[in-house]
Amino acid sequence: METGCRSQQGEPFVHPLSNPGAAGICPEMLEVAEEANRAGDFNLAAEIYSSLQADLQQPDRGLCLRKADSLTRAGRISEALDPYCTAASLDKLRPEELPILVETIARTLQEKELSILAATNGTSSSSGEDDWIEGNGECEVDEALDLFSCSLCKCLLHEPTTVECGHTFCKRCLEEETVKECTLCKHTLDNKDGLPNGLRLNVVLSGLLDKLFATESRARKFWIEGEVLWKNQNLSEALEKYDAAVDLVPSSGRLLFQRAELNMEMRNFSKAVQDTSSLCRTKPLWTKAHYLKASALRKADRNDEALQEYLICLALKPDWTKVKLEAQKVLSELFSSVFENEDRPTPLHPLQGGLASRLIKPGVLLRSLRPLTQRPGSSSQDSDISVNKHAPVDNSSFRLSIVAPGKSDPAAEEGCTKSLAVVLAALPASPSGLKRKHGSDVPSETFNPPSKQLRPDEVSGSQTLGSVCGGKIVPADLLDSGDMECSLCMRLFYEPVATPCGHTFCLKCLERCMDHNPNCPLCKENLAEYLATRGYNKTLLMEEVLQRYLGDELNERKKIHEEEMTELSNLKQEVPVFVCTMAFPTIPCPLHVFEPRYRLMIRRSMETGTKQFGMCIADELKGFADFGCMLQVRDVKFFPDGRSVVDTIGVSRFKVLSHGQRDGYNTAKIEYLEDKKVEGEELVELVKLHDSVYDQANGWFTSLKDNMKSQILSHFGHLPSKDPDPQGSPCGPAWCWWLLAVLPLENRAQLTILSMTSLKERLIAIRRVLIFVTRKRPR
């Protein structure tokens, strides 16, 4: 039990005794003290250790450390300094002997100070605090994720590049070899994006960023140039770029952090301390900033201040083992430095005077220590720390005078003066409220979280745009509809799409251009592969910008588009007409579409949701015939060069009332045709005629040669069955149209039968044709 000094978390920490068998140390009392520790009665344990120590001729180092740890666990940190100092005077304190002191101070700081700070400055996670408060030890985002931020580097977009999935990133981020997929939609990224010259800037977004965030964009440019120079070990030039960037956006946390790291590498430790101090004041809950500041202070031999930062890190993140060990190491060095230049004295009896009597000035820093150093119910007079309330704030005069045992000479006392109390006095102070002064004497600032971008409905009076860098406010009138205008239709972007070459167009405008030519309308870059993949995904960032800042204009643009779609979907007033071949109701009609005008026509029929268009044969005088058949699109298969095969089937007949054109293809105002129904004796005669003609048609098909049957079956399928109700469909029995499609008739003859609204007349005409083809067939 007495030989080890390590313990599991949550168990009392046991230090080895210097002489476990020494007279005066009662094993039973030791066991009672340890049991009190295990039960959580640390005050009782400390009293037992004190009584055991009083019975000894010389202080026992192990007992001193056990007493100090018990006092620390009890929250009596200022009282615990005496036995810690006594132990340090006997032998140098080792880092592994100080975990209780470090953990307790950090926990007290967390409970008494940081919880108040978080409650004051971060009352709601929805405010964006969670974006930059570190949660898992990783470097948090020091600026709230913004509309114009890259989701890869979390900074303002630099050289914005839109990939085929529609998301936008910094070009430099996409060129990293480790970036294989979109972080937002997991789409696999091709870093060359199908172009011989690699990724291209989004021209519209690049201009928009330069306009809205001119200062921040310049700063980001200097920042990236500095990173490149740093990577190439041109440190002095890199620092110049960072300085230029910080001058433009001094409130950028990540920029200050990187400049501090660069100064560390260049051994400019004082400058690194200045940067990290500014960062810790504005973002007091960013653990990595406190850790970097502690590292810089350590390099600058300012260990007392470094300890403060390490303990703040632990208060923010208690399970950070690396920092805990560093804090223990620094604290052990601070304790040991009190005695390292003195001859090791002969220890006095522990009850003879206060080993850690203090002459501390000023009291301004110490007042923040009261909740930590004083026991509940005690007053300021009860504390062994005397405060000079009117002393000026001067870190150089803030000293702990430790009288080594056996020494009473004031000169010797002055020679042992150290700054350990500076650390312990200032530890529990709030990161934002404590004026921790050092060489630069930088004043404290009020904590101010990064400003967030406001939505239009959150802004009163003149609308504003919140910048991603430094909280700058950009006037909303800087963004107008002219910045977001399609160069093809000269209207506000609707469903904006960025090509691989970086230009942006309305989706519909781009598709119409690609119908005619697989090149970019602006730069003439060949986009054949882009056309082949049909990767027309909307640029999501531009969609969001339009919705957020040009909402009224976008609604008007959307209204115009919807009116156009409504007009196109009216299949009576303006029906698109494909002028090609004869089509019949219920009969499949596969089409090979390659002309640009018909590509547009088919696409519009799909976009409107009607999926229908008219089919007519050509007419030399009118352009197309006066009768036709409506086709329903069942499937479309696109080819890389823009051609398509469209699977359609006839649904109804129509008569053309007027001819017209729209965007290069024919249109018509139509009326639909339906068969006239009969009743009584006429119906009986119609049924008899229907059955007779059907039998005649079936006999003709059966008599055909096998090769002809196979061709007909492969194109049109089997002869439909006889309909029990010939008048059940407005277009008549399906088998009539099947037969009309396979009979060897000229288009004009087929058109005449198609236009008939009397089923009787149509059956008579079909019977005549059957009689004719039967007689003409060779025997």
MITORTI-294961 format. One record per residue (C-alpha): x, y, z; residue in one letter. Coordinates in steps of 0.02 Angstrom, whole numbers, padded with zeros to 5 digits, always signed. Layout:
<nodes>
XYZA;...
</nodes>
This chain:
<nodes>
+00000+00000+00000M;+00144+00119+00042E;+00258+00089-00106T;+00161+00157-00256G;+00112+00334-00299C;-00009+00299-00442R;-00194+00262-00427S;-00344+00231-00538Q;-00459+00376-00580Q;-00580+00411-00439G;-00474+00323-00307E;-00368+00412-00175P;-00193+00451-00235F;-00065+00371-00117V;+00113+00437-00106H;+00252+00325-00037P;+00317+00369+00136L;+00499+00420+00151S;+00522+00296+00293N;+00369+00184+00313P;+00441+00100+00466G;+00492+00259+00556A;+00440+00277+00735A;+00290+00388+00759G;+00197+00341+00601I;+00052+00235+00658C;-00002+00109+00523P;-00177+00102+00594E;-00197+00290+00580M;-00131+00285+00403L;-00262+00157+00359E;-00397+00266+00438V;-00338+00414+00334A;-00340+00313+00175E;-00513+00249+00217E;-00570+00429+00244A;-00501+00473+00073N;-00593+00329-00006R;-00753+00383+00081A;-00732+00561+00019G;-00698+00638+00191D;-00540+00728+00136F;-00542+00853+00280N;-00530+00710+00406L;-00389+00630+00306A;-00293+00795+00305A;-00312+00813+00494E;-00247+00636+00523I;-00096+00667+00412Y;-00063+00830+00507S;-00067+00739+00674S;+00049+00603+00610L;+00169+00735+00544Q;+00168+00826+00711A;+00234+00670+00799D;+00389+00663+00688L;+00557+00746+00720Q;+00577+00784+00537Q;+00441+00807+00403P;+00403+00652+00301D;+00392+00694+00116R;+00261+00560+00080G;+00149+00621+00222L;+00166+00800+00159C;+00108+00750-00014L;-00036+00646+00054R;-00094+00791+00162K;-00077+00912+00016A;-00181+00799-00097D;-00316+00780+00035S;-00326+00967+00062L;-00333+00991-00126T;-00474+00866-00143R;-00566+00957-00004A;-00554+01119-00104G;-00429+01198+00017R;-00301+01234-00118I;-00215+01382-00034S;-00188+01277+00124E;-00120+01134+00019A;+00023+01244-00042L;+00112+01229+00127D;+00134+01039+00124P;+00173+01042-00063Y;+00311+01169-00031C;+00375+01068+00116T;+00385+00913+00005A;+00474+01014-00130A;+00601+01075-00004S;+00642+00896+00042L;+00657+00832-00136D;+00610+00894-00308K;+00426+00868-00348L;+00399+00751-00494R;+00258+00780-00622P;+00175+00614-00579E;+00155+00675-00399E;+00042+00821-00446L;-00109+00751-00541P;-00230+00788-00398I;-00181+00971-00387L;-00191+00995-00576V;-00357+00904-00595E;-00438+00994-00448T;-00387+01167-00504I;-00447+01130-00681A;-00611+01059-00619R;-00640+01208-00503T;-00602+01326-00645L;-00726+01234-00754Q;-00865+01233-00624E;-00847+01408-00552K;-00792+01511-00701E;-00812+01430-00872L;-00990+01373-00841S;-01036+01553-00804I;-00946+01611-00961L;-01033+01482-01069A;-01202+01524-00996A;-01173+01709-01027T;-01103+01699-01203N;-01174+01538-01272G;-01349+01515-01207T;-01410+01426-01362S;-01325+01307-01479S;-01430+01375-01619S;-01332+01537-01610S;-01186+01450-01690G;-01074+01431-01537E;-01063+01244-01563D;-00977+01274-01729D;-00820+01336-01645W;-00823+01264-01469I;-00711+01113-01475E;-00795+00950-01434G;-00678+00809-01483N;-00505+00881-01474G;-00504+00929-01656E;-00479+01106-01716C;-00648+01187-01714E;-00714+01308-01845V;-00675+01480-01782D;-00802+01565-01896E;-00983+01514-01913A;-01015+01412-02067L;-01082+01534-02193D;-01167+01529-02359L;-01006+01577-02448F;-00893+01457-02353S;-00808+01304-02425C;-00863+01148-02333S;-00689+01073-02353L;-00579+01211-02279C;-00721+01301-02184K;-00658+01469-02250C;-00723+01597-02373L;-00727+01522-02547L;-00568+01558-02644H;-00572+01527-02831E;-00744+01445-02815P;-00764+01290-02921T;-00929+01201-02948T;-00920+01012-02975V;-01045+00908-03070E;-01153+00868-02919C;-01192+01054-02902G;-01091+01094-02744H;-00955+01225-02741T;-00784+01218-02660F;-00618+01309-02666C;-00520+01254-02817K;-00368+01226-02708R;-00465+01110-02593C;-00528+01004-02738L;-00351+00983-02804E;-00297+00897-02644E;-00262+00714-02677E;-00358+00662-02522T;-00521+00737-02586V;-00609+00595-02674K;-00792+00635-02647E;-00909+00780-02611C;-00922+00804-02424T;-01103+00858-02441L;-01180+00725-02552C;-01042+00592-02561K;-01036+00605-02750H;-00872+00537-02818T;-00767+00680-02884L;-00659+00680-03039D;-00524+00807-03004N;-00507+00844-03189K;-00695+00849-03210D;-00682+00787-03389G;-00584+00937-03452L;-00407+00939-03525P;-00359+01092-03423N;-00429+01030-03259G;-00550+01118-03143L;-00615+01292-03190R;-00674+01436-03085L;-00858+01474-03075N;-00852+01642-03162V;-01014+01712-03091V;-00979+01661-02911L;-00800+01722-02921S;-00858+01894-02975G;-00994+01894-02843L;-00871+01856-02703L;-00752+01991-02762D;-00895+02115-02760K;-00976+02070-02595L;-00820+02025-02497F;-00681+02125-02579A;-00574+02142-02422T;-00601+01963-02364E;-00565+01893-02536S;-00399+01987-02543R;-00358+01925-02368A;-00398+01747-02416R;-00285+01764-02568K;-00139+01823-02459F;-00178+01685-02335W;-00167+01548-02465I;-00010+01622-02541E;+00066+01621-02367G;+00020+01437-02344E;+00105+01392-02508V;+00263+01489-02461L;+00262+01409-02289W;+00248+01237-02367K;+00400+01279-02474N;+00493+01339-02317Q;+00499+01521-02373N;+00455+01571-02196L;+00495+01757-02200S;+00396+01784-02360E;+00255+01678-02292A;+00248+01786-02136L;+00233+01942-02244E;+00081+01866-02330K;+00003+01820-02164Y;+00034+01994-02096D;-00052+02069-02249A;-00200+01952-02225A;-00216+01991-02039V;-00209+02178-02075D;-00363+02155-02188L;-00462+02040-02073V;-00389+02053-01897P;-00535+01959-01819S;-00510+01798-01915S;-00473+01669-01782G;-00401+01533-01892R;-00289+01658-01981L;-00218+01719-01815L;-00196+01539-01761F;-00095+01495-01915Q;+00011+01652-01901R;+00049+01605-01721A;+00102+01431-01777E;+00214+01509-01910L;+00292+01625-01781N;+00322+01473-01671M;+00414+01386-01812E;+00516+01545-01840M;+00550+01553-01652R;+00461+01720-01639N;+00384+01665-01474F;+00334+01838-01412S;+00236+01871-01572K;+00155+01700-01560A;+00102+01744-01382V;+00025+01907-01443Q;-00077+01820-01579D;-00138+01682-01465T;-00179+01806-01327S;-00291+01902-01447S;-00369+01740-01502L;-00401+01680-01325C;-00486+01843-01280R;-00606+01839-01427T;-00634+01651-01422K;-00606+01600-01240P;-00681+01426-01263L;-00565+01372-01403W;-00451+01245-01319T;-00327+01231-01460K;-00294+01418-01453A;-00256+01405-01266H;-00143+01257-01299Y;-00045+01349-01433L;-00028+01499-01317K;+00036+01386-01179A;+00165+01311-01299S;+00224+01484-01350A;+00237+01539-01169L;+00337+01384-01128R;+00458+01420-01269K;+00472+01599-01205A;+00515+01533-01030D;+00356+01605-00957R;+00307+01446-00869N;+00193+01526-00740D;+00081+01596-00877E;+00095+01436-00979A;+00025+01340-00830L;-00128+01453-00830Q;-00164+01411-01011E;-00138+01225-00985Y;-00261+01226-00842L;-00389+01321-00946I;-00369+01187-01080C;-00405+01054-00950L;-00554+01150-00885A;-00624+01150-01062L;-00573+00972-01100K;-00536+00871-00943P;-00486+00711-01034D;-00343+00792-01132W;-00204+00680-01065T;-00062+00765-01158K;-00104+00934-01084V;-00129+00861-00910K;+00048+00791-00914L;+00116+00956-00976E;+00029+01050-00836A;+00098+00930-00706Q;+00272+00951-00778K;+00264+01141-00776V;+00192+01145-00601L;+00329+01031-00536S;+00459+01144-00614E;+00380+01297-00534L;+00381+01217-00362F;+00558+01155-00382S;+00624+01320-00450S;+00591+01397-00279V;+00731+01296-00205F;+00845+01255-00350E;+00966+01400-00315N;+00965+01375-00127E;+01062+01254-00021D;+00944+01117+00031R;+00897+01173+00208P;+00865+01069+00360T;+00676+01058+00375P;+00593+01132+00527L;+00454+01052+00624H;+00300+01073+00513P;+00206+01169+00646L;+00343+01300+00668Q;+00282+01445+00562G;+00200+01450+00390G;+00312+01380+00258L;+00214+01467+00119A;+00184+01635+00203S;+00142+01755+00063R;+00171+01936+00024L;+00061+01948-00127I;+00030+02105-00228K;-00085+02157-00304P;-00251+02091-00244G;-00344+02127-00406V;-00294+01959-00476L;-00317+01870-00312L;-00497+01923-00289R;-00547+01806-00430S;-00464+01667-00331L;-00580+01686-00179R;-00712+01559-00237P;-00571+01433-00262L;-00454+01462-00115T;-00579+01494+00024Q;-00674+01358+00111R;-00863+01376+00121P;-00911+01496+00259G;-00738+01570+00279S;-00703+01754+00263S;-00561+01845+00180S;-00477+01861+00348Q;-00478+01671+00368D;-00372+01647+00216S;-00185+01641+00231D;-00175+01755+00079I;-00171+01939+00122S;-00238+02057-00008V;-00186+02234-00038N;-00346+02301-00115K;-00271+02463-00173H;-00110+02399-00250A;-00085+02444-00432P;-00091+02308-00563V;+00090+02265-00592D;+00138+02089-00632N;+00319+02119-00588S;+00272+02157-00407S;+00158+02006-00392F;+00269+01885-00297R;+00261+01737-00179L;+00393+01745-00044S;+00433+01571+00019I;+00545+01557+00171V;+00645+01398+00162A;+00652+01300+00324P;+00787+01359+00437G;+00803+01525+00348K;+00744+01687+00426S;+00859+01812+00343D;+00756+01939+00244P;+00890+01940+00109A;+00877+01754+00090A;+00689+01773+00092E;+00701+01898-00050E;+00816+01781-00144G;+00684+01645-00142C;+00548+01756-00210T;+00461+01667-00354K;+00307+01692-00459S;+00217+01532-00417L;+00079+01626-00327A;+00048+01726-00485V;-00005+01567-00568V;-00108+01499-00427L;-00191+01665-00392A;-00243+01693-00572A;-00294+01517-00617L;-00481+01518-00587P;-00511+01686-00669A;-00630+01692-00815S;-00536+01690-00981P;-00632+01842-01042S;-00639+01938-00880G;-00461+01914-00815L;-00326+02039-00859K;-00179+01922-00868R;-00040+02043-00905K;+00132+02003-00966H;+00266+02091-01063G;+00152+02167-01193S;+00023+02219-01062D;-00121+02186-01182V;-00287+02239-01106P;-00433+02122-01088S;-00578+02133-01210E;-00760+02092-01193T;-00803+01921-01261F;-00892+01940-01427N;-00942+01786-01527P;-00925+01794-01716P;-01065+01881-01804S;-01184+01774-01905K;-01256+01805-02074Q;-01435+01864-02060L;-01576+01804-02166R;-01680+01937-02250P;-01824+01909-02131D;-01709+01941-01983E;-01653+02111-02041V;-01750+02269-02007S;-01737+02424-02114G;-01602+02405-02245S;-01557+02224-02275Q;-01379+02170-02240T;-01267+02025-02285L;-01158+01953-02147G;-00980+01919-02202S;-00892+01758-02164V;-00735+01849-02108C;-00732+01959-01957G;-00915+01999-01946G;-00910+02134-02079K;-01080+02193-02138I;-01103+02210-02324V;-01243+02321-02391P;-01376+02216-02477A;-01389+02339-02621D;-01220+02280-02680L;-01308+02126-02746L;-01431+02160-02886D;-01517+02054-03016S;-01391+02105-03148G;-01258+02005-03057D;-01363+01849-03076M;-01419+01862-03256E;-01409+01725-03388C;-01310+01780-03540S;-01424+01680-03655L;-01599+01733-03606C;-01544+01898-03523M;-01656+01860-03374R;-01624+01813-03194L;-01551+01639-03177F;-01683+01505-03159Y;-01614+01336-03107E;-01434+01395-03135P;-01312+01265-03201V;-01123+01283-03209A;-01030+01201-03352T;-00861+01117-03322P;-00780+01268-03405C;-00850+01379-03266G;-00990+01473-03353H;-01167+01478-03286T;-01333+01474-03380F;-01513+01435-03347C;-01539+01249-03361L;-01667+01266-03501K;-01558+01390-03595C;-01407+01275-03586L;-01505+01124-03644E;-01571+01219-03796R;-01395+01271-03843C;-01330+01094-03821M;-01468+01035-03938D;-01381+01129-04078H;-01197+01125-04030N;-01098+01030-03896P;-00990+01183-03858N;-01002+01314-03721C;-01102+01464-03788P;-00973+01585-03714L;-00799+01510-03725C;-00833+01375-03856K;-00755+01242-03745E;-00804+01070-03809N;-00931+00996-03688L;-00966+00834-03780A;-00926+00728-03628E;-01031+00842-03518Y;-01174+00819-03643L;-01147+00632-03644A;-01164+00617-03454T;-01306+00745-03453R;-01241+00809-03286G;-01354+00960-03282Y;-01359+00979-03093N;-01409+01147-03026K;-01276+01253-02939T;-01343+01243-02762L;-01247+01393-02694L;-01318+01508-02828M;-01492+01438-02796E;-01473+01482-02612E;-01407+01657-02651V;-01555+01690-02766L;-01681+01628-02638Q;-01603+01722-02494R;-01560+01891-02569Y;-01660+01907-02730L;-01817+01820-02671G;-01941+01941-02750D;-01852+01939-02918E;-01838+01750-02912L;-02023+01731-02874N;-02064+01841-03024E;-01946+01738-03133R;-02025+01578-03069K;-02198+01647-03106K;-02149+01681-03287I;-02079+01505-03303H;-02235+01427-03231E;-02343+01527-03351E;-02239+01461-03496E;-02256+01283-03432M;-02444+01305-03413T;-02455+01368-03591E;-02351+01223-03654L;-02454+01096-03559S;-02618+01152-03640N;-02643+01011-03762L;-02782+01099-03857K;-02726+01277-03881Q;-02546+01242-03931E;-02502+01060-03959V;-02323+01021-04014P;-02327+00926-04178V;-02196+00803-04236F;-02205+00798-04426V;-02146+00626-04478C;-02257+00473-04506T;-02430+00402-04479M;-02477+00354-04302A;-02633+00265-04239F;-02719+00249-04069P;-02657+00103-03961T;-02514+00067-04084I;-02330+00088-04029P;-02231+00217-04125C;-02042+00217-04088P;-01952+00376-04141L;-01770+00421-04173H;-01750+00604-04124V;-01596+00699-04185F;-01656+00870-04245E;-01628+01009-04117P;-01807+01072-04132R;-01878+00902-04091Y;-01754+00876-03948R;-01827+01034-03872L;-02004+00979-03908M;-01983+00807-03827I;-01895+00883-03676R;-02034+01009-03650R;-02166+00875-03661S;-02076+00787-03520M;-02049+00944-03416E;-02230+00996-03422T;-02283+00825-03363G;-02402+00795-03509T;-02280+00678-03596K;-02385+00698-03753Q;-02368+00776-03925F;-02454+00761-04093G;-02395+00660-04243M;-02442+00712-04419C;-02379+00673-04593I;-02308+00813-04700A;-02411+00920-04816D;-02331+01020-04957E;-02448+01168-04938L;-02487+01178-04752K;-02331+01099-04682G;-02422+00955-04600F;-02589+00866-04625A;-02753+00919-04548D;-02774+00757-04450F;-02656+00665-04334G;-02637+00559-04179C;-02579+00608-04006M;-02431+00505-03941L;-02392+00466-03760Q;-02207+00454-03712V;-02170+00293-03619R;-01980+00303-03613D;-01835+00407-03678V;-01658+00343-03703K;-01525+00476-03731F;-01362+00450-03824F;-01196+00538-03789P;-01211+00650-03942D;-01382+00715-03891G;-01488+00600-03999R;-01625+00499-03918S;-01743+00355-03950V;-01918+00393-03890V;-02040+00252-03856D;-02218+00315-03884T;-02392+00244-03909I;-02545+00320-03992G;-02683+00380-03875V;-02811+00484-03972S;-02850+00564-04140R;-02866+00750-04173F;-02912+00874-04306K;-02802+01027-04336V;-02896+01191-04322L;-02747+01305-04351S;-02563+01284-04389H;-02422+01373-04297G;-02241+01366-04239Q;-02145+01388-04077R;-01957+01394-04055D;-01930+01306-04220G;-02052+01163-04206Y;-02233+01154-04269N;-02383+01179-04158T;-02570+01167-04186A;-02735+01214-04107K;-02836+01053-04112I;-02997+00967-04068E;-03005+00783-04023Y;-03103+00660-04131L;-03222+00528-04063E;-03329+00399-04152D;-03515+00435-04165K;-03617+00304-04074K;-03770+00217-04145V;-03914+00125-04065E;-04054+00002-04105G;-04051-00084-04273E;-03898+00017-04327E;-03803-00053-04180L;-03855-00232-04224V;-03796-00206-04403E;-03634-00126-04338L;-03595-00276-04227V;-03628-00397-04369K;-03514-00296-04485L;-03382-00284-04349H;-03376-00473-04323D;-03373-00507-04508S;-03228-00390-04544V;-03130-00455-04395Y;-03146-00634-04458D;-03093-00576-04630Q;-02941-00487-04556A;-02892-00636-04451N;-02903-00749-04603G;-02793-00632-04704W;-02659-00625-04569F;-02663-00814-04547T;-02636-00840-04733S;-02476-00735-04735L;-02307-00816-04758K;-02207-00851-04600D;-02072-00722-04636N;-02202-00585-04659M;-02291-00638-04500K;-02129-00629-04403S;-02093-00452-04463Q;-02267-00392-04417I;-02262-00477-04247L;-02090-00404-04206S;-02148-00226-04244H;-02331-00223-04192F;-02364-00380-04091G;-02512-00498-04111H;-02681-00451-04183L;-02785-00384-04036P;-02936-00487-03986S;-03111-00445-04045K;-03195-00315-03937D;-03366-00372-03868P;-03423-00189-03871D;-03365-00106-04032P;-03417+00065-03966Q;-03330+00047-03798G;-03185+00161-03845S;-03199+00338-03921P;-03075+00282-04055C;-03158+00114-04090G;-03087-00063-04077P;-02897-00077-04059A;-02884-00215-04188W;-02942-00095-04325C;-02793+00019-04293W;-02673-00128-04284W;-02737-00189-04452L;-02729-00015-04527L;-02547+00000-04471A;-02492-00165-04551V;-02592-00159-04712L;-02493-00102-04865P;-02579+00067-04886L;-02512+00237-04935E;-02509+00372-04800N;-02648+00471-04882R;-02765+00320-04881A;-02722+00286-04700Q;-02752+00470-04658L;-02925+00462-04736T;-02975+00313-04629I;-02896+00393-04474L;-03004+00548-04494S;-03169+00450-04502M;-03283+00471-04351T;-03402+00332-04406S;-03348+00157-04355L;-03462+00085-04490K;-03376+00184-04627E;-03204+00136-04560R;-03251-00050-04558L;-03317-00041-04735I;-03156+00044-04793A;-03049-00088-04707I;-03151-00227-04785R;-03123-00153-04959R;-02936-00147-04926V;-02935-00327-04866L;-03029-00383-05022I;-02905-00288-05129F;-02746-00355-05048V;-02817-00532-05048T;-02849-00526-05235R;-02679-00446-05272K;-02584-00575-05170R;-02494-00702-05284P;-02557-00879-05276R;
</nodes>
